[in-house]
């Protein structure tokens, strides 16, 4: 691949969006039906479900006329961010390369949101069948509709407003495979609702300061409100469950959390972006692993995961130690 120009053109760089081949995962899951239709108005799950129904929105509610100046020069970052640029492997290629990196990071993140939303839609549909009670099934069904809408708007943004995208990053694909291969509903919910969804929700909330056009900021605000309900649904589903498990069962879930955390961290080493910008992936990944700005960002997006893990009693000493070792939790925080 040739060197990336020092500045992108003002419009989309490509008319074709990167194609991602189909991907299949085989698994065996139990399905449960609940014949109890007693009125349970006021139950926590029912309240969450009704809140989701009232909050429904459509892609047609979005103002798609908002321009996206993809590739245009950007204002200076914060002094902290500019210090990161000067220490980065991009510095020798001049200040415009920082703008190129910032646009690439946005497109990469939205692409990974898109892939994650499709997986979340599939997982929510699976949870409709595997969750044991009717009210939680209603929440999962509502989430599946939300995820379909998220997939729709992110796909449209990349296709119509940017004209470019990234395939699913290998660490995210591995994490999604682990979630989809799982037959136990609680592990599926733990992987998707607590780990993947909470990271996405935190990233959406940081979009105001990390993304560069008003349209994607509007989309992430809308999607972020939905994702907050999804994380709450995951917490409600798992609350109190892990206190009932054996020591071995609980230790297995701790291990699954740490495996997922390692994949999330590896994903944010941004190898896909370094390759596109003709930076040695090993050099770029080392920079992303150690630069204070990059470390702080990962800790910020992971803070919501830690909160959810605490709520389901899985932020144990073993998990805390593992997260600190991965630089996903400050040494002073828990």
Wavefront OBJ file of the C-alpha trace (Angstrom):
o trace
v 0.000 0.000 0.000
v 1.340 3.446 -0.858
v 1.938 6.178 1.688
v -1.128 7.998 2.971
v -1.239 11.620 1.748
v -0.537 14.277 4.345
v -4.140 15.445 4.052
v -7.282 13.658 2.945
v -9.599 15.123 0.328
v -12.548 17.005 1.764
v -15.062 14.312 0.755
v -15.246 10.517 1.080
v -12.052 8.798 0.063
v -13.741 5.835 -1.549
v -17.080 5.029 -3.125
v -16.925 1.443 -1.970
v -17.342 0.335 1.608
v -15.073 -2.511 2.701
v -16.862 -5.838 2.353
v -16.858 -8.256 5.250
v -17.347 -11.918 4.398
v -20.049 -13.904 6.130
v -19.064 -15.598 9.354
v -20.707 -18.647 10.932
v -20.567 -19.866 14.529
v -22.114 -23.184 15.565
v -23.474 -23.613 19.075
v -26.053 -25.533 21.067
v -28.372 -23.681 23.439
v -31.389 -24.569 25.546
v -34.675 -22.800 24.833
v -37.255 -22.056 27.526
v -40.893 -20.992 27.344
v -42.684 -19.343 30.268
v -46.429 -20.019 30.364
v -47.005 -17.682 33.323
v -48.782 -14.614 31.987
v -49.847 -13.167 35.325
v -49.896 -9.382 35.443
v -46.484 -8.288 36.718
v -46.805 -4.550 36.201
v -44.203 -2.792 38.312
v -41.619 -5.568 38.172
v -38.109 -4.284 37.493
v -37.806 -6.083 34.154
v -41.267 -4.943 33.054
v -40.427 -1.341 33.964
v -37.208 -1.522 31.943
v -39.068 -3.071 28.998
v -41.735 -0.353 29.037
v -39.065 2.337 29.228
v -37.468 0.847 26.122
v -40.783 0.784 24.253
v -41.411 4.463 25.021
v -37.865 5.417 23.939
v -38.037 3.852 20.471
v -36.749 6.020 17.633
v -36.223 5.547 13.919
v -33.425 6.192 11.440
v -35.879 8.613 9.832
v -35.722 10.763 12.985
v -32.070 11.519 12.206
v -31.164 14.587 10.151
v -29.089 12.900 7.458
v -28.493 16.218 5.685
v -25.860 17.153 8.283
v -22.528 17.273 6.393
v -19.621 14.999 7.294
v -16.361 16.651 6.154
v -14.478 13.365 6.228
v -10.762 13.930 5.794
v -10.872 17.697 6.256
v -8.251 19.403 8.463
v -9.192 19.347 12.159
v -8.633 21.881 14.935
v -5.713 21.299 17.252
v -6.279 18.637 19.863
v -5.716 19.269 23.551
v -2.141 19.879 24.690
v -2.171 16.357 26.148
v -3.217 14.873 22.796
v -0.709 16.929 20.831
v 1.997 15.676 23.167
v 0.886 12.136 22.287
v 1.165 12.969 18.588
v 4.719 14.259 19.013
v 5.655 10.971 20.698
v 3.853 8.840 18.096
v 5.258 7.066 15.038
v 3.246 9.558 12.933
v 5.136 12.648 14.114
v 7.886 12.444 11.486
v 5.267 12.710 8.723
v 3.947 16.071 9.860
v 0.952 17.531 11.657
v -1.601 16.626 8.921
v -0.958 12.941 9.694
v -2.476 13.467 13.148
v -5.685 14.590 11.451
v -5.499 11.536 9.194
v -5.102 9.317 12.246
v -8.007 10.997 14.068
v -10.346 10.483 11.108
v -9.192 6.886 10.681
v -9.761 6.250 14.380
v -13.319 7.551 14.101
v -14.122 5.394 11.067
v -12.499 2.363 12.687
v -14.494 2.832 15.883
v -17.802 3.296 14.076
v -17.017 0.193 11.999
v -16.406 -1.835 15.161
v -19.619 -0.424 16.656
v -21.417 -1.680 13.554
v -19.992 -5.201 13.823
v -20.662 -5.317 17.554
v -24.272 -4.171 17.084
v -24.927 -7.037 14.671
v -23.545 -9.526 17.179
v -25.566 -7.895 19.970
v -28.732 -8.242 17.860
v -28.033 -11.961 17.417
v -27.258 -12.407 21.123
v -30.424 -10.565 22.159
v -32.459 -12.834 19.886
v -30.785 -15.850 21.447
v -31.505 -14.582 24.965
v -35.205 -14.315 24.095
v -35.205 -18.091 23.881
v -32.756 -19.006 26.616
v -33.753 -16.670 29.452
v -36.042 -18.438 31.913
v -38.808 -15.889 32.606
v -41.201 -13.907 30.447
v -40.348 -10.362 31.577
v -36.648 -10.817 30.850
v -37.568 -12.258 27.443
v -39.515 -9.062 26.723
v -36.430 -7.000 27.576
v -34.266 -9.119 25.289
v -36.778 -8.804 22.440
v -36.846 -5.032 22.886
v -33.042 -4.990 22.802
v -32.975 -6.972 19.544
v -35.085 -4.229 17.921
v -32.744 -1.559 19.315
v -29.679 -3.337 17.961
v -31.239 -3.677 14.510
v -31.799 0.088 14.458
v -28.210 0.742 15.601
v -26.871 -1.538 12.883
v -29.001 0.336 10.349
v -27.833 3.849 11.268
v -24.135 3.033 11.651
v -24.150 1.161 8.342
v -25.869 4.089 6.637
v -23.416 6.578 8.143
v -20.391 4.655 6.858
v -21.921 3.906 3.471
v -23.527 7.252 2.612
v -21.575 9.857 4.589
v -18.053 8.420 4.748
v -17.747 5.897 1.935
v -15.216 3.845 3.863
v -15.135 1.285 6.684
v -13.027 -1.343 8.408
v -13.679 -5.077 8.696
v -14.217 -6.515 12.145
v -10.954 -6.379 14.086
v -9.519 -9.835 14.896
v -9.678 -9.388 18.709
v -13.326 -8.281 18.534
v -14.167 -11.186 16.252
v -12.502 -13.588 18.687
v -14.452 -12.110 21.598
v -17.749 -12.288 19.693
v -17.007 -15.891 18.730
v -16.444 -16.743 22.393
v -19.793 -15.169 23.292
v -21.690 -16.848 20.463
v -20.140 -20.280 21.042
v -21.318 -20.270 24.666
v -24.369 -22.386 25.558
v -24.944 -20.983 29.084
v -27.169 -17.918 28.974
v -25.473 -16.220 31.921
v -22.046 -16.416 30.256
v -23.523 -15.105 27.003
v -25.085 -12.190 28.917
v -21.856 -11.583 30.828
v -19.784 -11.427 27.650
v -22.158 -9.274 25.627
v -24.206 -7.179 28.088
v -21.484 -6.538 30.673
v -18.273 -6.559 28.646
v -19.002 -5.574 25.021
v -22.052 -3.344 25.573
v -20.587 -1.471 28.541
v -17.409 -0.622 26.618
v -19.514 0.613 23.701
v -21.726 2.697 25.972
v -18.696 4.383 27.529
v -17.228 5.074 24.074
v -20.519 6.629 22.964
v -20.442 8.952 25.957
v -16.915 10.059 25.064
v -17.877 10.706 21.450
v -18.484 14.415 22.037
v -14.759 14.907 22.638
v -13.360 12.161 20.390
v -15.430 12.350 17.171
v -15.352 15.091 14.565
v -18.765 15.661 12.995
v -22.183 16.509 14.377
v -23.965 13.605 12.690
v -21.974 10.833 14.373
v -22.259 12.685 17.681
v -26.043 12.706 17.294
v -26.078 9.000 16.416
v -23.901 8.022 19.361
v -26.060 10.058 21.759
v -29.167 8.231 20.547
v -27.546 4.804 20.555
v -25.883 5.456 23.927
v -29.269 5.983 25.594
v -30.393 2.592 24.311
v -27.170 0.910 25.382
v -27.570 2.208 28.926
v -30.803 0.183 29.146
v -29.076 -2.862 27.708
v -26.315 -2.760 30.317
v -28.969 -2.305 33.030
v -30.775 -5.340 31.615
v -27.578 -7.382 31.817
v -26.959 -6.300 35.397
v -30.552 -7.121 36.422
v -30.327 -10.526 34.734
v -27.127 -11.480 36.562
v -27.675 -9.710 39.894
v -27.321 -12.163 42.760
v -26.623 -15.108 40.441
v -22.894 -15.357 41.012
v -23.305 -15.464 44.778
v -25.111 -18.778 44.291
v -22.357 -20.458 42.265
v -19.688 -22.803 43.529
v -16.157 -21.501 43.981
v -15.093 -23.284 40.789
v -18.010 -21.863 38.774
v -17.317 -18.372 40.025
v -13.606 -18.720 39.246
v -14.496 -19.757 35.702
v -16.538 -16.571 35.213
v -13.647 -14.502 36.580
v -11.378 -16.122 34.023
v -13.851 -15.376 31.241
v -13.972 -11.715 32.285
v -10.182 -11.440 32.185
v -9.972 -13.196 28.817
v -12.547 -10.765 27.408
v -10.701 -7.812 28.949
v -7.437 -8.886 27.313
v -9.153 -9.065 23.915
v -10.730 -5.637 24.434
v -7.330 -4.181 25.323
v -5.703 -5.818 22.304
v -8.433 -4.416 20.076
v -7.546 -0.889 21.228
v -3.926 -1.293 20.194
v -5.294 -0.219 16.778
v -3.284 -2.585 14.591
v -5.852 -2.196 11.772
v -5.287 1.575 11.684
v -1.503 1.369 11.806
v -1.550 -0.991 8.837
v -3.761 1.362 6.825
v -1.469 4.311 7.622
v 1.649 2.365 6.622
v 3.030 2.299 10.158
v 4.817 -0.837 11.320
v 2.029 -2.543 13.338
v 4.466 -3.575 16.063
v 5.671 0.012 16.489
v 2.135 1.390 16.439
v 0.842 -1.212 18.898
v 3.727 -0.500 21.285
v 2.900 3.209 21.153
v -0.812 2.536 21.784
v 0.031 0.173 24.649
v 2.202 2.659 26.532
v 1.211 6.198 25.558
v -0.523 7.930 28.521
v -3.336 9.296 26.314
v -4.125 5.852 24.915
v -3.922 4.227 28.357
v -6.225 6.856 29.836
v -8.775 6.364 27.059
v -8.880 2.599 27.556
v -9.320 3.075 31.290
v -12.120 5.568 30.659
v -14.076 3.226 28.381
v -13.456 0.310 30.734
v -14.678 2.181 33.810
v -18.298 1.334 32.920
v -17.390 -2.353 32.684
v -15.894 -2.197 36.176
v -19.065 -0.595 37.513
v -21.227 -3.337 35.973
v -18.908 -6.078 37.247
v -19.170 -4.602 40.739
v -22.969 -4.632 40.482
v -23.016 -8.372 39.660
v -20.377 -9.203 42.309
v -17.631 -10.123 39.852
v -15.200 -7.280 40.524
v -13.225 -9.605 42.771
v -9.639 -9.215 43.936
v -8.522 -11.582 41.169
v -10.363 -9.559 38.510
v -9.106 -6.242 39.897
v -5.522 -7.500 39.849
v -5.903 -8.732 36.281
v -7.402 -5.454 35.084
v -4.625 -3.450 36.737
v -2.089 -5.717 35.039
v -3.737 -4.943 31.685
v -3.662 -1.169 32.420
v -7.467 -1.135 32.214
v -7.876 -0.009 35.821
v -5.736 2.582 37.588
v -3.692 1.165 40.456
v -5.567 3.478 42.841
v -9.052 2.642 41.546
v -11.578 -0.081 42.114
l 1 2 3 4 5 6 7 8 9 10 11 12 13 14 15 16 17 18 19 20 21 22 23 24 25 26 27 28 29 30 31 32 33 34 35 36 37 38 39 40 41 42 43 44 45 46 47 48 49 50 51 52 53 54 55 56 57 58 59 60 61 62 63 64 65 66 67 68 69 70 71 72 73 74 75 76 77 78 79 80 81 82 83 84 85 86 87 88 89 90 91 92 93 94 95 96 97 98 99 100 101 102 103 104 105 106 107 108 109 110 111 112 113 114 115 116 117 118 119 120 121 122 123 124 125 126 127 128 129 130 131 132 133 134 135 136 137 138 139 140 141 142 143 144 145 146 147 148 149 150 151 152 153 154 155 156 157 158 159 160 161 162 163 164 165 166 167 168 169 170 171 172 173 174 175 176 177 178 179 180 181 182 183 184 185 186 187 188 189 190 191 192 193 194 195 196 197 198 199 200 201 202 203 204 205 206 207 208 209 210 211 212 213 214 215 216 217 218 219 220 221 222 223 224 225 226 227 228 229 230 231 232 233 234 235 236 237 238 239 240 241 242 243 244 245 246 247 248 249 250 251 252 253 254 255 256 257 258 259 260 261 262 263 264 265 266 267 268 269 270 271 272 273 274 275 276 277 278 279 280 281 282 283 284 285 286 287 288 289 290 291 292 293 294 295 296 297 298 299 300 301 302 303 304 305 306 307 308 309 310 311 312 313 314 315 316 317 318 319 320 321 322 323 324 325 326 327 328 329 330 331 332 333 334
